[in-house]
């Protein structure tokens, strides 16, 4: 893919997918307009990197569609200097966008091949890569101003909720049967009150299934 071709596809993604669906935050638009999404997908799929769909990364993991990423970033309301915990770093696309937005990123990934691809595709020293179980987060590095779970889950582990600072914001996608909803919540008095703000098709993350009798 040529540099000119990729730039044109990023522009088309912004105009046809993001701006038409409430992703209009100037900082998010600017970041998604320059970060090379094609660098974070398998080489054979680079030509479809900007299509309005999730991309198979292998091993049961997916890179979410651009609109999902854009909506999560807008809801997260990232400010320069914010300490962000990213769960499900995958090949590093969202982590790179967060760094572009000025965040200090702690990106957790448990699949070695995806983590290696993420590190190969990114540069800079504002992303701290963490090799470990997604559901455990990065307890030694918290608390965090923002937690972004880059995939659909059924349950939010207490271990992750505990890593969000008081007044901090969490964004994720919640699976409810056959429906997946983007959700956000602010931690107040030690509790994160979650509310849904959009129904979307979001790729699931492993390890976040609901135990019997539990509700998120």
C-alpha positions as CSV (number, residue, x, y, z in Angstrom):
1,X,0.0,0.0,0.0
2,X,1.4,3.4,-1.0
3,X,1.6,6.2,1.5
4,X,-0.7,8.3,-0.7
5,X,-3.2,5.5,-1.0
6,X,-3.2,4.9,2.8
7,X,-3.7,8.6,3.4
8,X,-6.6,8.7,1.1
9,X,-8.2,5.7,2.7
10,X,-7.8,7.3,6.2
11,X,-9.5,10.4,4.9
12,X,-12.4,8.3,3.4
13,X,-12.7,6.4,6.8
14,X,-13.0,9.7,8.6
15,X,-15.6,11.2,6.2
16,X,-17.7,8.1,5.6
17,X,-17.5,6.2,8.9
18,X,-16.5,8.5,11.7
19,X,-18.0,12.0,11.1
20,X,-21.3,10.5,10.1
21,X,-21.6,8.6,13.4
22,X,-20.8,11.1,16.2
23,X,-17.0,10.8,16.1
24,X,-16.3,14.5,15.7
25,X,-13.9,15.3,18.5
26,X,-11.0,17.2,16.7
27,X,-8.2,15.4,18.6
28,X,-9.6,11.9,17.9
29,X,-10.2,12.8,14.3
30,X,-6.7,14.1,14.0
31,X,-5.1,11.1,15.6
32,X,-7.1,8.6,13.5
33,X,-6.2,10.7,10.4
34,X,-2.5,10.1,10.8
35,X,-2.0,6.7,12.6
36,X,-1.3,4.0,10.0
37,X,-4.0,1.4,10.7
38,X,-2.5,-0.9,8.0
39,X,0.6,-1.3,10.1
40,X,-1.5,-3.0,12.8
41,X,-3.1,-5.7,10.6
42,X,-1.6,-8.8,8.9
43,X,0.2,-7.8,5.7
44,X,-2.2,-9.8,3.6
45,X,-5.1,-7.7,4.9
46,X,-3.6,-4.2,4.6
47,X,-5.8,-3.4,1.6
48,X,-8.9,-3.7,3.8
49,X,-7.5,-2.0,6.9
50,X,-9.8,0.9,6.7
51,X,-13.0,-0.9,5.9
52,X,-16.0,-0.6,8.2
53,X,-15.4,-4.0,9.8
54,X,-13.4,-5.9,12.4
55,X,-10.2,-7.6,11.1
56,X,-9.1,-11.0,12.1
57,X,-5.7,-10.9,13.9
58,X,-5.5,-14.7,14.5
59,X,-5.8,-16.7,17.7
60,X,-9.4,-15.7,18.2
61,X,-8.7,-12.0,18.4
62,X,-9.9,-9.2,16.2
63,X,-9.0,-5.5,15.6
64,X,-12.3,-3.7,16.1
65,X,-13.8,-1.6,13.3
66,X,-12.6,2.0,13.1
67,X,-16.0,3.3,14.3
68,X,-15.9,1.3,17.5
69,X,-12.4,2.6,18.3
70,X,-13.4,6.1,17.5
71,X,-16.5,6.0,19.7
72,X,-14.5,4.5,22.6
73,X,-11.9,7.2,22.4
74,X,-14.4,10.0,22.3
75,X,-16.2,8.5,25.3
76,X,-12.9,8.2,27.2
77,X,-12.3,11.9,26.9
78,X,-8.5,11.6,26.9
79,X,-6.5,14.6,28.0
80,X,-2.7,15.1,27.6
81,X,-0.9,13.5,30.5
82,X,-3.7,11.2,31.4
83,X,-2.6,7.8,32.7
84,X,-4.5,5.2,30.7
85,X,-4.8,1.4,31.2
86,X,-5.6,-0.3,27.9
87,X,-6.9,-3.9,28.2
88,X,-6.5,-5.9,25.1
89,X,-3.7,-4.1,23.3
90,X,-3.7,-6.5,20.4
91,X,-1.4,-5.2,17.7
92,X,-1.1,-1.8,19.2
93,X,-3.5,0.4,17.1
94,X,-5.5,1.8,20.0
95,X,-2.4,2.2,22.1
96,X,-0.8,4.2,19.3
97,X,-3.9,6.4,19.0
98,X,-3.9,7.0,22.8
99,X,-0.2,8.0,22.7
100,X,-1.0,10.4,19.9
101,X,-3.6,11.9,22.1
102,X,-1.0,12.6,24.7
103,X,-1.7,9.8,27.2
104,X,0.7,7.8,29.2
105,X,-0.4,4.3,28.0
106,X,-0.1,1.1,30.0
107,X,-1.1,-1.5,27.4
108,X,-1.9,-5.1,28.5
109,X,-1.7,-8.0,26.1
110,X,-1.6,-11.8,26.9
111,X,-0.9,-13.2,23.4
112,X,2.8,-13.1,22.7
113,X,2.5,-12.9,18.9
114,X,0.2,-9.9,19.1
115,X,2.4,-8.1,21.7
116,X,5.4,-8.6,19.4
117,X,3.5,-7.2,16.5
118,X,2.4,-4.2,18.6
119,X,5.9,-3.4,19.7
120,X,7.2,-3.8,16.1
121,X,4.6,-1.4,14.8
122,X,5.0,1.4,17.3
123,X,7.7,3.8,18.4
124,X,8.1,6.3,21.3
125,X,8.4,5.9,25.1
126,X,4.8,6.8,26.2
127,X,3.5,3.3,25.7
128,X,4.4,0.8,28.4
129,X,3.8,-2.8,27.2
130,X,2.6,-5.3,29.7
131,X,2.7,-9.0,29.0
132,X,0.1,-10.6,31.2
133,X,-3.5,-11.7,31.6
134,X,-6.0,-9.2,30.4
135,X,-8.3,-9.6,33.4
136,X,-5.6,-8.7,35.8
137,X,-4.6,-5.4,34.3
138,X,-1.5,-3.6,35.7
139,X,-2.1,-3.3,39.5
140,X,1.5,-2.3,40.2
141,X,1.2,0.7,37.9
142,X,-2.3,2.0,39.0
143,X,-4.4,3.8,39.8
144,X,-5.3,5.1,36.3
145,X,-7.3,8.1,35.1
146,X,-8.8,6.1,32.3
147,X,-9.4,2.4,31.7
148,X,-10.2,1.3,28.1
149,X,-11.2,-2.3,27.5
150,X,-10.8,-2.7,23.8
151,X,-13.3,-5.5,23.2
152,X,-16.6,-6.9,24.4
153,X,-16.9,-8.4,27.9
154,X,-19.6,-9.9,30.0
155,X,-18.2,-9.1,33.4
156,X,-15.9,-6.4,34.8
157,X,-13.4,-8.1,37.2
158,X,-13.0,-6.4,40.6
159,X,-9.2,-6.4,40.0
160,X,-9.7,-4.0,37.1
161,X,-12.3,-1.8,38.8
162,X,-9.9,-1.3,41.7
163,X,-7.2,0.1,39.3
164,X,-9.4,3.1,38.3
165,X,-8.7,6.2,40.2
166,X,-11.5,8.0,42.0
167,X,-13.2,10.3,39.5
168,X,-11.6,8.2,36.7
169,X,-13.5,7.0,33.6
170,X,-13.9,3.5,32.2
171,X,-15.1,2.7,28.7
172,X,-15.8,-0.8,27.3
173,X,-18.3,-2.9,25.4
174,X,-20.8,-5.1,27.3
175,X,-22.2,-8.3,25.9
176,X,-25.9,-8.9,26.8
177,X,-27.0,-12.1,25.0
178,X,-26.9,-11.4,21.3
179,X,-26.5,-7.6,21.8
180,X,-23.3,-5.7,22.5
181,X,-23.4,-2.2,23.9
182,X,-20.7,0.4,24.3
183,X,-20.7,1.5,28.0
184,X,-19.0,4.1,30.1
185,X,-18.8,5.0,33.8
186,X,-17.1,7.3,36.3
187,X,-15.8,6.0,39.6
188,X,-17.5,7.8,42.5
189,X,-17.2,6.8,46.1
190,X,-15.4,3.6,45.0
191,X,-18.2,2.5,42.7
192,X,-18.3,2.7,38.9
193,X,-21.8,3.4,37.7
194,X,-22.0,2.0,34.2
195,X,-24.4,3.2,31.5
196,X,-24.7,2.2,27.8
197,X,-24.5,4.8,25.1
198,X,-24.5,2.9,21.8
199,X,-25.3,-0.6,20.4
200,X,-22.4,-1.9,18.2
201,X,-20.9,-5.0,16.9
202,X,-17.7,-5.4,19.0
203,X,-15.3,-8.3,18.9
204,X,-15.2,-10.2,22.3
205,X,-12.2,-10.4,24.6
206,X,-11.4,-13.8,26.1
207,X,-11.4,-14.2,29.9
208,X,-14.4,-12.0,30.7
209,X,-17.3,-14.4,30.7
210,X,-19.9,-14.0,33.4
211,X,-19.9,-16.6,36.2
212,X,-23.2,-18.3,36.7
213,X,-25.5,-16.1,38.7
214,X,-23.4,-12.9,38.2
215,X,-24.6,-9.8,36.4
216,X,-22.4,-6.9,35.1
